[in-house]
Amino acid sequence: MNKAIGEKVKYLRQERNMTLKDLSEQTGLSTGFLSQLERGMTSIAVDSLNQMASILGVDLSYFFPKVQSSEQMVLRYQERKLFQVENEKYMHYHLSNEIASKNMLPRLIEILPGENDETINAYGHEGEEFVYVLEGCLTLFIGEEKHILYPRDTAHYASTKEHNWANYTNQVVKILVVSSPNPFTTPKDNTHG
């Protein structure tokens, strides 16, 4: 997935006669990072990719593969693909086909062990989130509060509140996360009606 995104970023950048430096200045991302992204050597956070899509004049969904059949409502376990690796600790798997046409974004997130307090950056965004702990012991930060969640525990909160997750254990933590609205939803274009 990282390689395909990187190739599309490079194609769009070159098509618009932009240098890595030009893109760096407009996105606030370093030229070194952008170079690694274009070569598929690193991943990019969804909000940064969304900003880049806007700068390059495309929808966020441009960067993601389209599912062939509009009737494909079932995603088999063996068909699930790793979508994003964030900070070398968070493995994101989408749990639905055709994510660009859905209102909610269901994900499986695996959090590798080894967090420390310095690495946790809370953030907020539009909408709400639901978290269900499948395995392990999750530390959930919401605003100034810190919650410890165990398997089968849930949390449902407005994602406008600053929040994040951490794994302070020596085991992998697996969580089901459902976000609404879906940041990958393709906006409806009413100008060509």
Secondary structure, DSSP 8 states (H G I E B T S, - for coil): -HHHHHHHHHHHHHHTT--HHHHHHHH---HHHHHHHHTTSS---HHHHHHHHHHHTS-GGGGS---S-TT-----GGG--EEEEETTTEEEEE-SS-GGG-SSEEEEEEE-S---GGG---B--SSEEEEEEEES-EEEEETTEEEEE-TT-EEEEETTS-EEEE--SSS-EEEEEEEES-TT------TT-
